[in-house]
Amino acid sequence: MNSQSESSTQRPADETAAIEVKDLTFRWDKHQPALTFPDLRLPQGEHLFLHGPSGTGKSTFLSLLAGMLPPATGSISLLGTAIQKLGAGKRDRFRADHIGVIFQQFNLVPYLTTEANVTLPCRLSRTRKASTGETPASSAHRLLTALAIPESHWQRKVTQLSIGQQQRIAAARALIGAPEIILADEPTSALDSDNRDRFINLLLTLAEERNTSVLFVSHDRSLAQRFHHQIQLGQVPA
Amino acid sequence: MKARLAISLATASLWHRRKVLALVCLTLTLSVTLLLGIQYLRTEVKQSFTSTISDTDLIIGARSGQINLLLYTVFHIGDATNNIRWSTFQELKQDTRIDWLIPISLGDSYKGFRVVGTDESFGKHFRFGRGQPLTLASGQWFDGVFDVVLGAGVAKKLNHALDDKIILSHGGGSTSFSNHTNTPFTVTGILEPTGTPVDQAVYISLQGMEAIHVGWESGVAIPGRTLTPEQAEGRNFTPSAITAVFAGLDRKILTFRVQRDLNQYTGEPLSAILPGVALSELWRLMSQFERALLGITGFVVITSLIGLIAVLLTLQTQRAHEIAILRATGASPGLIASLYIIECLALAVVACVISLALSTFVVSMLGPWLLTNYGLQVQLRPLNIEEWALLASVPLAAVVVALIPAFSAWQQSRSQGFGSPGES
């Protein structure tokens, strides 16, 4: 698996990076060939666009970064912490404290209200709760307002909302408590182009306000110009 | 904090899936109600059974086994092996240790119900249940020779009222061909229901019993020798023998000594039994059946718990997305597993609470009806420790079986990748 880095700017190496990956490989089982991933270093507060067609291990890469799968070789350092060396419980806690996630779809817990979905990270992590600087509910309200979710939807079950709204609620959940890193796995693939551009603008603007680094995965290259860096995963089919 | 999160997530999740889970919960509720009901009835029936007769210290009859004696005197099942001479009864009356005696004379029947010949001491001293005396629903105890008092069950079944004339039959059985047609009896009283065999018998005086058998010495009526009610007036009927005697003692501590003395009585072969001991021995014979019943009900509960787990495991595939979100947000596999345990426990507790309410309702509604129609005494009472333990075992069992989906969820969420399972 080849990769090419198109990073534009390089920061001094001594500053603690949000994400730093070296020699990373992963295999699902012994009989399959290992997936290899590019080395990368993302400074705090900057955004990275990860491009790759389907089947190039984008979700696996995010799973490794989130500490949900153990790498075969190599190291992953998030905010100066080598997460592959942490125990399973500590990895879960680290993820709760420092990482926001947005999936492609089915982002929300179906039986919780909009507000309860957004404040979920604050209930799993004291750090995130403390970082809101106010009550999780009022912080959620500000984020939902900023993401243009009407107030009438806040106490509703999320299953009644449109996909665009659901993805924006997921963004609010990722942003609440200002985590250092947001991992977004093709969050715009189910959106139309208007919704998609609005979503990315809102996400990146709100992330910048919080000095949050966004790692954004997509197969849609046209989104790349909004990001500080971009990386290509795998070979582009000819 | 995590425990509160787990509980609130589990509650919301249960509410979200309430339509599917309500059916499972209903199954569990019904089976728990059955279990609780059978255990409750077991205790009640045993209580009702062992208090068929109370305050009677000894039952004295002709020499026989204690169960046999108990069966024919108290339950009106089977026949006496022999009679007791009237003189023996008079001698017992002289015994200073004995406080009271109830003579019992059996042998006749009325449409399948036993006729019990006795005297006024029956109404005065006979006790059942927790020492309750017999009370008359209407009328009064027999006074004349041809007066009869009906048990509640007899009056209800045959639809008799006061002052009805009834014809007793000679011997047992519901269709007897030799009836005491010349000597009809008048209903003077009807007893309140007791939930004991007392309800299923009719009571006449010993004199009445003697009077209807004048001329029946050979076993059938010899024409011309039987009496008419007019002829019976003013005559003295002293029985020559009775079937059994219920005795109450002054000092309970002497029970065993009196029993031994009676068993060694030289005048004729007698047996004296302690009704409480005989009743529990009889109950032991029947307890195999009720144990089996409880066992079967236990299996019904286990079956519905397995059904619950099957449903939870089926729902697990639907919950993959939600688990992925929770995991990615930082929930530990332990938290995910605990959701299943809490949900299962909550369902079991809800089922137990509903079945408790349901049982209370059913018992309070059916109690009086069971007593009047079936003579079964089932009263609403607080649960005993055994029943609480049985009820508590349901949530405990639910937690144990919940370990199955919890473990599978724990295992799955440990290897849960980013996004939905199956995607890479």
HADDOCK unambig.tbl for C-alpha pairs under 7 A between the chains (distance, minus, plus):
assign (segid A and resid 57 and name CA) (segid B and resid 424 and name CA) 5.96 0.50 0.50
assign (segid A and resid 59 and name CA) (segid B and resid 418 and name CA) 5.91 0.50 0.50
assign (segid A and resid 59 and name CA) (segid B and resid 424 and name CA) 5.15 0.50 0.50
assign (segid A and resid 60 and name CA) (segid B and resid 417 and name CA) 6.98 0.50 0.50
assign (segid A and resid 60 and name CA) (segid B and resid 418 and name CA) 6.81 0.50 0.50
assign (segid A and resid 60 and name CA) (segid B and resid 424 and name CA) 5.19 0.50 0.50
assign (segid A and resid 62 and name CA) (segid B and resid 418 and name CA) 6.32 0.50 0.50
assign (segid A and resid 63 and name CA) (segid B and resid 417 and name CA) 5.30 0.50 0.50
assign (segid A and resid 63 and name CA) (segid B and resid 418 and name CA) 4.55 0.50 0.50
assign (segid A and resid 68 and name CA) (segid B and resid 416 and name CA) 6.68 0.50 0.50
assign (segid A and resid 68 and name CA) (segid B and resid 417 and name CA) 5.76 0.50 0.50
assign (segid A and resid 68 and name CA) (segid B and resid 418 and name CA) 6.99 0.50 0.50
assign (segid A and resid 69 and name CA) (segid B and resid 415 and name CA) 6.74 0.50 0.50
assign (segid A and resid 69 and name CA) (segid B and resid 417 and name CA) 6.22 0.50 0.50
assign (segid A and resid 89 and name CA) (segid B and resid 332 and name CA) 6.70 0.50 0.50
assign (segid A and resid 92 and name CA) (segid B and resid 330 and name CA) 4.87 0.50 0.50
assign (segid A and resid 92 and name CA) (segid B and resid 331 and name CA) 6.49 0.50 0.50
assign (segid A and resid 92 and name CA) (segid B and resid 332 and name CA) 5.91 0.50 0.50
assign (segid A and resid 93 and name CA) (segid B and resid 330 and name CA) 5.97 0.50 0.50
assign (segid A and resid 95 and name CA) (segid B and resid 329 and name CA) 6.81 0.50 0.50
assign (segid A and resid 95 and name CA) (segid B and resid 330 and name CA) 5.22 0.50 0.50
assign (segid A and resid 96 and name CA) (segid B and resid 329 and name CA) 5.49 0.50 0.50
assign (segid A and resid 96 and name CA) (segid B and resid 330 and name CA) 4.00 0.50 0.50
assign (segid A and resid 100 and name CA) (segid B and resid 329 and name CA) 6.86 0.50 0.50
assign (segid A and resid 101 and name CA) (segid B and resid 328 and name CA) 6.62 0.50 0.50
assign (segid A and resid 101 and name CA) (segid B and resid 329 and name CA) 6.84 0.50 0.50
assign (segid A and resid 103 and name CA) (segid B and resid 419 and name CA) 5.97 0.50 0.50
assign (segid A and resid 106 and name CA) (segid B and resid 321 and name CA) 6.28 0.50 0.50
assign (segid A and resid 107 and name CA) (segid B and resid 325 and name CA) 6.46 0.50 0.50
assign (segid A and resid 108 and name CA) (segid B and resid 325 and name CA) 6.94 0.50 0.50
assign (segid A and resid 109 and name CA) (segid B and resid 322 and name CA) 5.20 0.50 0.50
assign (segid A and resid 111 and name CA) (segid B and resid 12 and name CA) 5.93 0.50 0.50
assign (segid A and resid 111 and name CA) (segid B and resid 13 and name CA) 5.75 0.50 0.50
assign (segid A and resid 111 and name CA) (segid B and resid 16 and name CA) 5.41 0.50 0.50
assign (segid A and resid 112 and name CA) (segid B and resid 12 and name CA) 6.78 0.50 0.50
assign (segid A and resid 121 and name CA) (segid B and resid 329 and name CA) 6.08 0.50 0.50
assign (segid A and resid 123 and name CA) (segid B and resid 5 and name CA) 6.76 0.50 0.50
assign (segid A and resid 124 and name CA) (segid B and resid 2 and name CA) 6.97 0.50 0.50
assign (segid A and resid 124 and name CA) (segid B and resid 330 and name CA) 6.67 0.50 0.50
assign (segid A and resid 124 and name CA) (segid B and resid 331 and name CA) 6.65 0.50 0.50
